[in-house]
């Protein structure tokens, strides 16, 4: 393939299938109307980035979104890009009943639409950002520009649309029931965790200013203002819950402190995205302002742990948590931790400055862990500290 060639996704993907260069990418039928695409989750123990992310990486390279040696590898985003491209294109239709996602080498099946030439897919500004880079003297340039601008008149930046892509596509795969990958037999023969809720507390200099129990299976944004959502007719519905930082003016703060917080908050637009998935609790930072964290999987306990921008981090590993809990029940090891802390704009953990003096922090508690502890009559000291109570529906509510 010549460098700079502008194939559509359909042409590009068919070429990859025919090349026989990717394990698991093959035709599903003899007529070549359907194909399999490998779809292994990065959390699987036998996941190998070089092999299992090869196709997604190739698409990112082809689209100019990843260059070896220049950009940091991000398999999650590579997968998101190709998945979104498949979902948006009218050339493809996913066949869910043929998908095999619970086997050793999972895959999805797509059908190539034969009559899609009469219907052009909607074009977003995200696509426009890449296509307008060609020379104004290129053949058909003016016509293409006119078509692109008429297709999507909403004024959004490339980063905003990309974020919307990631949010929608990532969370659409997390609506299934959350189940422990390996049963913890000491607790239950078939332990199933189906509680995707989190309690989120926002603190200004150690004082709680907001407390929310999330209700969306898609997770939540913690951010300043409102997240710029994309075009629903292209991406479909998305119900990510939004938790906004309250204005410093709405809480009793000294003027000098409020001024400092306002300077920090202006860098927290787009914020961070948090969600509970089948194998753990995850976060992705979109804001310009730096974010630090502590929790069960943090690398350091006495020095700062930084969240890199637009990179997915696992904050809590569910299988590890359950195994540690089982060991504790058998008298081995300590009670596993499940609480997560975020610090916005200031390094954390900080051995010098206590967290009560940090300007903006968030405490995140996955409620499946709280409920499990309660049912096992464990973690009583934690319950007292968090002042837990059960509502009539049997789900746990945390009250301050």
Helices and strands as residue ranges (DSSP letters): H 9-19, E 26-27, E 34-38, H 49-52, H 54-62, H 75-88, E 92-94, G 96-98, E 107-112, G 116-118, H 125-131, H 141-151, H 158-172, E 198-204, E 207-213, E 220-223, H 232-235, E 241-244, G 248-250, H 255-265, E 272-277, E 280-285, E 291-294, E 312-317, H 318-329, E 339-344, G 355-357, E 360-366, H 367-375, H 380-386, E 388-390, E 396-398
